[in-house]
């Protein structure tokens, strides 16, 4: 796993087990890059239904332009799983 400045595996590992947006439970760090980290997570779809997802958390960056951040979000938004 690549470490980039303050965004390192150790920092993002602290978030494992946390719930994001009352919907996603972070299970493990899959990778860390210059924009953030990707987690294996469980999405709560209904009271007893969980779905396995990949969730990317992107903290605010002062050294990365908003244009670059939005470009990354746009590219990720086009990803599709052939099994869904």
N, CA, C and O atoms as a printed pandas DataFrame, in Angstrom:
     atom_number atom_name residue_name chain_id  residue_number  x_coord  y_coord  z_coord
0              1         N          UNK        A               1    0.821   -1.168    0.000
1              2        CA          UNK        A               1    0.000    0.000    0.000
2              3         C          UNK        A               1    0.873    1.241    0.000
3              4         O          UNK        A               1    1.832    1.314    0.768
4              5         N          UNK        A               2    0.575    2.190   -0.815
5              6        CA          UNK        A               2    1.366    3.400   -0.952
6              7         C          UNK        A               2    0.965    4.424    0.105
7              8         O          UNK        A               2   -0.224    4.635    0.344
8              9         N          UNK        A               3    1.940    5.055    0.734
9             10        CA          UNK        A               3    1.661    6.111    1.699
10            11         C          UNK        A               3    1.925    7.457    1.050
11            12         O          UNK        A               3    2.944    7.646    0.386
12            13         N          UNK        A               4    0.991    8.404    1.244
13            14        CA          UNK        A               4    1.122    9.726    0.652
14            15         C          UNK        A               4    0.934   10.766    1.741
15            16         O          UNK        A               4   -0.182   10.965    2.220
16            17         N          UNK        A               5    2.010   11.431    2.140
17            18        CA          UNK        A               5    1.925   12.490    3.136
18            19         C          UNK        A               5    1.208   12.020    4.392
19            20         O          UNK        A               5    1.494   10.946    4.922
20            21         N          UNK        A               6    0.262   12.849    4.865
21            22        CA          UNK        A               6   -0.503   12.507    6.059
22            23         C          UNK        A               6   -1.549   11.438    5.780
23            24         O          UNK        A               6   -2.072   10.809    6.700
24            25         N          UNK        A               7   -1.848   11.239    4.498
25            26        CA          UNK        A               7   -2.842   10.229    4.146
26            27         C          UNK        A               7   -2.148    8.883    4.073
27            28         O          UNK        A               7   -1.736    8.447    2.998
28            29         N          UNK        A               8   -2.019    8.233    5.200
29            30        CA          UNK        A               8   -1.335    6.945    5.208
30            31         C          UNK        A               8   -2.252    5.861    5.724
31            32         O          UNK        A               8   -3.309    6.131    6.296
32            33         N          UNK        A               9   -1.836    4.654    5.517
33            34        CA          UNK        A               9   -2.638    3.488    5.873
34            35         C          UNK        A               9   -3.024    3.500    7.352
35            36         O          UNK        A               9   -4.155    3.156    7.697
36            37         N          UNK        A              10   -2.109    3.886    8.215
37            38        CA          UNK        A              10   -2.388    3.896    9.650
38            39         C          UNK        A              10   -3.544    4.810   10.010
39            40         O          UNK        A              10   -4.401    4.444   10.814
40            41         N          UNK        A              11   -3.573    5.995    9.420
41            42        CA          UNK        A              11   -4.662    6.936    9.689
42            43         C          UNK        A              11   -5.995    6.360    9.245
43            44         O          UNK        A              11   -6.967    6.381   10.001
44            45         N          UNK        A              12   -6.046    5.844    8.015
45            46        CA          UNK        A              12   -7.311    5.336    7.487
46            47         C          UNK        A              12   -7.733    4.045    8.174
47            48         O          UNK        A              12   -8.924    3.741    8.241
48            49         N          UNK        A              13   -6.773    3.282    8.685
49            50        CA          UNK        A              13   -7.106    2.048    9.398
50            51         C          UNK        A              13   -7.894    2.351   10.665
51            52         O          UNK        A              13   -8.694    1.526   11.105
52            53         N          UNK        A              14   -7.680    3.526   11.259
53            54        CA          UNK        A              14   -8.420    3.927   12.453
54            55         C          UNK        A              14   -9.922    4.023   12.193
55            56         O          UNK        A              14  -10.718    3.931   13.127
56            57         N          UNK        A              15  -10.312    4.207   10.940
57            58        CA          UNK        A              15  -11.731    4.359   10.601
58            59         C          UNK        A              15  -12.450    3.025   10.421
59            60         O          UNK        A              15  -13.679    2.989   10.360
60            61         N          UNK        A              16  -11.695    1.927   10.335
61            62        CA          UNK        A              16  -12.313    0.603   10.166
62            63         C          UNK        A              16  -13.236    0.343   11.353
63            64         O          UNK        A              16  -12.865    0.569   12.505
64            65         N          UNK        A              17  -14.445   -0.135   11.055
65            66        CA          UNK        A              17  -15.453   -0.389   12.088
66            67         C          UNK        A              17  -16.425    0.761   12.263
67            68         O          UNK        A              17  -17.479    0.592   12.877
68            69         N          UNK        A              18  -16.087    1.927   11.735
69            70        CA          UNK        A              18  -16.962    3.100   11.851
70            71         C          UNK        A              18  -18.107    3.000   10.843
71            72         O          UNK        A              18  -18.012    2.304    9.832
72            73         N          UNK        A              19  -19.188    3.713   11.148
73            74        CA          UNK        A              19  -20.357    3.790   10.264
74            75         C          UNK        A              19  -20.328    5.163    9.590
75            76         O          UNK        A              19  -20.167    6.187   10.253
76            77         N          UNK        A              20  -20.485    5.170    8.280
77            78        CA          UNK        A              20  -20.477    6.403    7.498
78            79         C          UNK        A              20  -21.891    6.657    6.981
79            80         O          UNK        A              20  -22.516    5.775    6.392
80            81         N          UNK        A              21  -22.383    7.864    7.207
81            82        CA          UNK        A              21  -23.683    8.293    6.690
82            83         C          UNK        A              21  -24.825    7.373    7.150
83            84         O          UNK        A              21  -25.804    7.191    6.426
84            85         N          UNK        A              22  -24.697    6.798    8.349
85            86        CA          UNK        A              22  -25.710    5.881    8.898
86            87         C          UNK        A              22  -26.070    4.753    7.937
87            88         O          UNK        A              22  -27.177    4.217    7.990
88            89         N          UNK        A              23  -25.136    4.394    7.062
89            90        CA          UNK        A              23  -25.465    3.443    6.003
90            91         C          UNK        A              23  -24.354    2.443    5.699
91            92         O          UNK        A              23  -24.632    1.285    5.386
92            93         N          UNK        A              24  -23.099    2.877    5.790
93            94        CA          UNK        A              24  -21.961    2.049    5.390
94            95         C          UNK        A              24  -21.084    1.737    6.597
95            96         O          UNK        A              24  -20.657    2.649    7.305
96            97         N          UNK        A              25  -20.813    0.457    6.838
97            98        CA          UNK        A              25  -19.877    0.073    7.888
98            99         C          UNK        A              25  -18.559   -0.295    7.221
99           100         O          UNK        A              25  -18.503   -1.206    6.394
100          101         N          UNK        A              26  -17.498    0.423    7.587
101          102        CA          UNK        A              26  -16.179    0.200    7.005
102          103         C          UNK        A              26  -15.583   -1.069    7.587
103          104         O          UNK        A              26  -15.463   -1.197    8.806
104          105         N          UNK        A              27  -15.202   -2.024    6.713
105          106        CA          UNK        A              27  -14.707   -3.327    7.153
106          107         C          UNK        A              27  -13.190   -3.444    7.079
107          108         O          UNK        A              27  -12.574   -3.993    7.992
108          109         N          UNK        A              28  -12.572   -2.937    6.004
109          110        CA          UNK        A              28  -11.109   -2.988    5.884
110          111         C          UNK        A              28  -10.650   -2.000    4.820
111          112         O          UNK        A              28  -11.394   -1.655    3.902
112          113         N          UNK        A              29   -9.409   -1.555    4.967
113          114        CA          UNK        A              29   -8.803   -0.662    3.986
114          115         C          UNK        A              29   -8.304   -1.515    2.824
115          116         O          UNK        A              29   -7.525   -2.448    3.019
116          117         N          UNK        A              30   -8.758   -1.189    1.613
117          118        CA          UNK        A              30   -8.293   -1.907    0.424
118          119         C          UNK        A              30   -7.100   -1.213   -0.224
119          120         O          UNK        A              30   -6.240   -1.868   -0.814
120          121         N          UNK        A              31   -7.050    0.104   -0.114
121          122        CA          UNK        A              31   -5.946    0.845   -0.714
122          123         C          UNK        A              31   -5.989    2.311   -0.332
123          124         O          UNK        A              31   -7.045    2.851   -0.003
124          125         N          UNK        A              32   -4.826    2.948   -0.380
125          126        CA          UNK        A              32   -4.689    4.365   -0.056
126          127         C          UNK        A              32   -3.946    5.040   -1.187
127          128         O          UNK        A              32   -2.937    4.528   -1.671
128          129         N          UNK        A              33   -4.445    6.191   -1.610
129          130        CA          UNK        A              33   -3.793    6.938   -2.682
130          131         C          UNK        A              33   -3.756    8.416   -2.364
131          132         O          UNK        A              33   -3.998    8.822   -1.227
132          133         N          UNK        A              34   -3.455    9.213   -3.358
133          134        CA          UNK        A              34   -3.283   10.649   -3.137
134          135         C          UNK        A              34   -4.595   11.363   -2.831
135          136         O          UNK        A              34   -4.571   12.448   -2.250
136          137         N          UNK        A              35   -5.730   10.793   -3.202
137          138        CA          UNK        A              35   -7.019   11.438   -2.929
138          139         C          UNK        A              35   -7.715   10.896   -1.691
139          140         O          UNK        A              35   -8.601   11.564   -1.157
140          141         N          UNK        A              36   -7.353    9.728   -1.221
141          142        CA          UNK        A              36   -8.048    9.167   -0.072
142          143         C          UNK        A              36   -7.835    7.670    0.018
143          144         O          UNK        A              36   -6.799    7.149   -0.395
144          145         N          UNK        A              37   -8.844    6.976    0.571
145          146        CA          UNK        A              37   -8.735    5.539    0.775
146          147         C          UNK        A              37   -9.988    4.834    0.278
147          148         O          UNK        A              37  -11.084    5.394    0.291
148          149         N          UNK        A              38   -9.802    3.588   -0.162
149          150        CA          UNK        A              38  -10.917    2.752   -0.583
150          151         C          UNK        A              38  -11.077    1.650    0.457
151          152         O          UNK        A              38  -10.111    1.001    0.858
152          153         N          UNK        A              39  -12.303    1.461    0.877
153          154        CA          UNK        A              39  -12.634    0.471    1.891
154          155         C          UNK        A              39  -13.553   -0.603    1.333
155          156         O          UNK        A              39  -14.356   -0.351    0.434
156          157         N          UNK        A              40  -13.420   -1.805    1.881
157          158        CA          UNK        A              40  -14.475   -2.797    1.729
158          159         C          UNK        A              40  -15.469   -2.436    2.809
159          160         O          UNK        A              40  -15.103   -2.275    3.973
160          161         N          UNK        A              41  -16.736   -2.307    2.421
161          162        CA          UNK        A              41  -17.757   -1.876    3.372
162          163         C          UNK        A              41  -19.035   -2.676    3.174
163          164         O          UNK        A              41  -19.244   -3.310    2.140
164          165         N          UNK        A              42  -19.879   -2.628    4.192
165          166        CA          UNK        A              42  -21.210   -3.213    4.096
166          167         C          UNK        A              42  -22.212   -2.068    4.051
167          168         O          UNK        A              42  -22.197   -1.181    4.904
168          169         N          UNK        A              43  -23.069   -2.098    3.062
169          170        CA          UNK        A              43  -24.123   -1.088    2.942
170          171         C          UNK        A              43  -25.405   -1.681    3.499
171          172         O          UNK        A              43  -25.828   -2.762    3.089
172          173         N          UNK        A              44  -26.016   -0.975    4.429
173          174        CA          UNK        A              44  -27.296   -1.423    4.972
174          175         C          UNK        A              44  -28.394   -0.988    4.009
175          176         O          UNK        A              44  -28.701    0.198    3.887
176          177         N          UNK        A              45  -28.980   -1.972    3.326
177          178        CA          UNK        A              45  -30.020   -1.705    2.333
178          179         C          UNK        A              45  -31.397   -1.732    2.995
179          180         O          UNK        A              45  -32.273   -0.944    2.638
180          181         N          UNK        A              46  -31.589   -2.622    3.943
181          182        CA          UNK        A              46  -32.829   -2.733    4.719
182          183         C          UNK        A              46  -32.423   -3.188    6.119
183          184         O          UNK        A              46  -31.239   -3.395    6.383
184          185         N          UNK        A              47  -33.390   -3.344    7.009
185          186        CA          UNK        A              47  -33.071   -3.707    8.390
186          187         C          UNK        A              47  -32.180   -4.934    8.491
187          188         O          UNK        A              47  -31.261   -4.961    9.309
188          189         N          UNK        A              48  -32.433   -5.939    7.683
189          190        CA          UNK        A              48  -31.652   -7.172    7.792
190          191         C          UNK        A              48  -30.886   -7.507    6.518
191          192         O          UNK        A              48  -30.381   -8.622    6.383
192          193         N          UNK        A              49  -30.789   -6.570    5.589
193          194        CA          UNK        A              49  -30.121   -6.833    4.312
194          195         C          UNK        A              49  -28.870   -5.977    4.187
195          196         O          UNK        A              49  -28.934   -4.749    4.238
196          197         N          UNK        A              50  -27.731   -6.644    4.023
197          198        CA          UNK        A              50  -26.451   -5.952    3.848
198          199         C          UNK        A              50  -25.892   -6.291    2.478
199          200         O          UNK        A              50  -26.048   -7.413    1.996
200          201         N          UNK        A              51  -25.240   -5.319    1.852
201          202        CA          UNK        A              51  -24.618   -5.526    0.549
202          203         C          UNK        A              51  -23.150   -5.142    0.661
203          204         O          UNK        A              51  -22.820   -4.123    1.269
204          205         N          UNK        A              52  -22.265   -5.949    0.081
205          206        CA          UNK        A              52  -20.833   -5.654    0.069
206          207         C          UNK        A              52  -20.541   -4.613   -1.005
207          208         O          UNK        A              52  -20.954   -4.773   -2.154
208          209         N          UNK        A              53  -19.840   -3.560   -0.644
209          210        CA          UNK        A              53  -19.515   -2.489   -1.583
210          211         C          UNK        A              53  -18.078   -2.034   -1.355
211          212         O          UNK        A              53  -17.468   -2.339   -0.330
212          213         N          UNK        A              54  -17.556   -1.306   -2.321
213          214        CA          UNK        A              54  -16.296   -0.579   -2.153
214          215         C          UNK        A              54  -16.680    0.883   -1.956
215          216         O          UNK        A              54  -17.489    1.427   -2.707
216          217         N          UNK        A              55  -16.098    1.507   -0.952
217          218        CA          UNK        A              55  -16.436    2.892   -0.631
218          219         C          UNK        A              55  -15.149    3.701   -0.570
219          220         O          UNK        A              55  -14.214    3.343    0.146
220          221         N          UNK        A              56  -15.108    4.782   -1.318
221          222        CA          UNK        A              56  -13.917    5.643   -1.318
222          223         C          UNK        A              56  -14.207    6.887   -0.496
223          224         O          UNK        A              56  -15.173    7.604   -0.753
224          225         N          UNK        A              57  -13.360    7.134    0.495
225          226        CA          UNK        A              57  -13.472    8.342    1.306
226          227         C          UNK        A              57  -12.405    9.323    0.853
227          228         O          UNK        A              57  -11.220    8.994    0.794
228          229         N          UNK        A              58  -12.845   10.531    0.535
229          230        CA          UNK        A              58  -11.939   11.569    0.041
230          231         C          UNK        A              58  -11.996   12.743    1.004
231          232         O          UNK        A              58  -12.946   13.526    0.967
232          233         N          UNK        A              59  -10.986   12.879    1.874
233          234        CA          UNK        A              59  -10.966   14.036    2.772
234          235         C          UNK        A              59  -10.634   15.300    1.991
235          236         O          UNK        A              59  -10.061   15.222    0.904
236          237         N          UNK        A              60  -10.985   16.461    2.530
237          238        CA          UNK        A              60  -10.643   17.714    1.843
238          239         C          UNK        A              60   -9.128   17.878    1.731
239          240         O          UNK        A              60   -8.389   17.583    2.670
240          241         N          UNK        A              61   -8.684   18.348    0.580
241          242        CA          UNK        A              61   -7.259   18.567    0.328
242          243         C          UNK        A              61   -7.035   20.023   -0.039
243          244         O          UNK        A              61   -7.721   20.568   -0.903
244          245         N          UNK        A              62   -6.083   20.640    0.614
245          246        CA          UNK        A              62   -5.733   22.006    0.254
246          247         C          UNK        A              62   -4.815   22.027   -0.957
247          248         O          UNK        A              62   -4.808   23.000   -1.711
248          249         N          UNK        A              63   -4.035   20.955   -1.155
249          250        CA          UNK        A              63   -3.049   20.942   -2.221
250          251         C          UNK        A              63   -3.570   20.337   -3.525
251          252         O          UNK        A              63   -2.823   20.251   -4.500
252          253         N          UNK        A              64   -4.829   19.920   -3.560
253          254        CA          UNK        A              64   -5.414   19.350   -4.773
254          255         C          UNK        A              64   -6.595   20.224   -5.178
255          256         O          UNK        A              64   -7.475   20.505   -4.364
256          257         N          UNK        A              65   -6.611   20.647   -6.428
257          258        CA          UNK        A              65   -7.665   21.548   -6.880
258          259         C          UNK        A              65   -9.023   20.861   -6.849
259          260         O          UNK        A              65   -9.114   19.642   -6.998
260          261         N          UNK        A              66  -10.068   21.641   -6.658
261          262        CA          UNK        A              66  -11.429   21.099   -6.685
262          263         C          UNK        A              66  -11.732   20.493   -8.045
263          264         O          UNK        A              66  -12.477   19.517   -8.138
264          265         N          UNK        A              67  -11.164   21.060   -9.101
265          266        CA          UNK        A              67  -11.374   20.525  -10.449
266          267         C          UNK        A              67  -10.864   19.082  -10.540
267          268         O          UNK        A              67  -11.541   18.221  -11.101
268          269         N          UNK        A              68   -9.679   18.817   -9.993
269          270        CA          UNK        A              68   -9.131   17.454  -10.011
270          271         C          UNK        A              68   -9.981   16.506   -9.163
271          272         O          UNK        A              68  -10.205   15.356   -9.538
272          273         N          UNK        A              69  -10.448   17.002   -8.020
273          274        CA          UNK        A              69  -11.283   16.163   -7.167
274          275         C          UNK        A              69  -12.596   15.817   -7.869
275          276         O          UNK        A              69  -13.033   14.667   -7.818
276          277         N          UNK        A              70  -13.229   16.787   -8.519
277          278        CA          UNK        A              70  -14.484   16.531   -9.223
278          279         C          UNK        A              70  -14.271   15.611  -10.422
279          280         O          UNK        A              70  -15.139   14.798  -10.742
280          281         N          UNK        A              71  -13.114   15.734  -11.092
281          282        CA          UNK        A              71  -12.806   14.846  -12.218
282          283         C          UNK        A              71  -12.719   13.400  -11.738
283          284         O          UNK        A              71  -13.242   12.491  -12.383
284          285         N          UNK        A              72  -12.056   13.195  -10.606
285          286        CA          UNK        A              72  -11.965   11.844  -10.045
286          287         C          UNK        A              72  -13.357   11.325   -9.694
287          288         O          UNK        A              72  -13.678   10.175   -9.997
288          289         N          UNK        A              73  -14.180   12.146   -9.068
289          290        CA          UNK        A              73  -15.536   11.722   -8.720
290          291         C          UNK        A              73  -16.352   11.383   -9.964
291          292         O          UNK        A              73  -17.122   10.423   -9.967
292          293         N          UNK        A              74  -16.180   12.169  -11.008
293          294        CA          UNK        A              74  -16.889   11.901  -12.254
294          295         C          UNK        A              74  -16.468   10.553  -12.851
295          296         O          UNK        A              74  -17.315    9.780  -13.301
296          297         N          UNK        A              75  -15.164   10.274  -12.853
297          298        CA          UNK        A              75  -14.671    9.003  -13.389
298          299         C          UNK        A              75  -15.168    7.814  -12.572
299          300         O          UNK        A              75  -15.583    6.800  -13.133
300          301         N          UNK        A              76  -15.125    7.937  -11.262
301          302        CA          UNK        A              76  -15.591    6.854  -10.398
302          303         C          UNK        A              76  -17.090    6.633  -10.588
303          304         O          UNK        A              76  -17.571    5.503  -10.505
304          305         N          UNK        A              77  -17.820    7.708  -10.841
305          306        CA          UNK        A              77  -19.263    7.598  -11.049
306          307         C          UNK        A              77  -19.642    6.774  -12.262
307          308         O          UNK        A              77  -20.779    6.313  -12.368
308          309         N          UNK        A              78  -18.698    6.582  -13.187
309          310        CA          UNK        A              78  -18.966    5.797  -14.400
310          311         C          UNK        A              78  -18.654    4.317  -14.216
311          312         O          UNK        A              78  -18.961    3.512  -15.096
312          313         N          UNK        A              79  -18.053    3.946  -13.095
313          314        CA          UNK        A              79  -17.741    2.535  -12.852
314          315         C          UNK        A              79  -19.023    1.742  -12.654
315          316         O          UNK        A              79  -19.955    2.197  -11.990
316          317         N          UNK        A              80  -19.056    0.584  -13.222
317          318        CA          UNK        A              80  -20.216   -0.304  -13.080
318          319         C          UNK        A              80  -19.725   -1.724  -12.849
319          320         O          UNK        A              80  -18.681   -2.126  -13.363
320          321         N          UNK        A              81  -20.471   -2.459  -12.087
321          322        CA          UNK        A              81  -20.182   -3.864  -11.839
322          323         C          UNK        A              81  -21.036   -4.680  -12.808
323          324         O          UNK        A              81  -22.252   -4.497  -12.870
324          325         N          UNK        A              82  -20.416   -5.562  -13.548
325          326        CA          UNK        A              82  -21.163   -6.328  -14.549
326          327         C          UNK        A              82  -22.158   -7.291  -13.910
327          328         O          UNK        A              82  -23.038   -7.814  -14.594
328          329         N          UNK        A              83  -22.028   -7.532  -12.603
329          330        CA          UNK        A              83  -22.902   -8.477  -11.918
330          331         C          UNK        A              83  -24.117   -7.806  -11.270
331          332         O          UNK        A              83  -24.941   -8.483  -10.654
332          333         N          UNK        A              84  -24.233   -6.495  -11.402
333          334        CA          UNK        A              84  -25.391   -5.835  -10.785
334          335         C          UNK        A              84  -26.383   -5.385  -11.815
335          336         O          UNK        A              84  -27.416   -4.811  -11.468
